Amino acid sequence: MDRLEEAFSALVAHIEKHGHKGPMNGYDVIAIELGMNMEDQSDGSDIDQSFEMSDDAGSIAFSYFLLPAFSDDQAVEETYRLVLTRTDAVSQERVWRYLDGKLDQEPLQKAA
C-alpha cells in the first residue's frame, strides 16, 4: 500500500467512525497529519474545506462541506467527498452525506 492508498484508507475509516459527530470530529487534523495541503473557503455561515496531496502515482482530494440550518424545519447538511486518482489504475471515489448528524444514505462508492 502506498502513501496515497494509506491516506485514502485512513480517511475512510475516520469518516465512517466519526463523521456523524460534525465538523469538530478531527477530519482536518487527520488530513493534515497525512501530509495533505488544506484550502479553506468557508464563510460566515458554512464550512467549506478541501485537502489535496499528490505524487508520481496519482493524487488524493478530500472535501468537507457543512451547510447550516437556517430554520427549525431545515436539517444541517454535511458532505464528505474523497477521491483517489491513480495514473496507472482505476480511481476511487466515496461520498458521505449526513443530515442532522445522521447518515442520509450509505456511502456512495464508485470508480471515478
C-alpha positions, 0 to 999 in steps of 0.5 A: 500500500502506498502513501496515497492508498494509506491516506485514502484508507485512513480517511475512510475509516475516520469518516465512517467512525466519526463523521456523524459527530460534525465538523469538530470530529478531527477530519482536518487534523487527520488530513493534515497529519497525512501530509495533505495541503488544506484550502479553506473557503468557508464563510460566515455561515458554512464550512467549506474545506478541501485537502489535496496531496499528490505524487508520481502515482496519482493524487488524493482530494478530500472535501468537507462541506457543512451547510447550516440550518437556517430554520427549525424545519431545515436539517444541517447538511454535511458532505464528505467527498474523497477521491483517489486518482491513480495514473496507472489504475482505476480511481476511487471515489466515496461520498458521505452525506449526513443530515442532522448528524445522521447518515442520509444514505450509505456511502456512495462508492464508485470508480471515478 
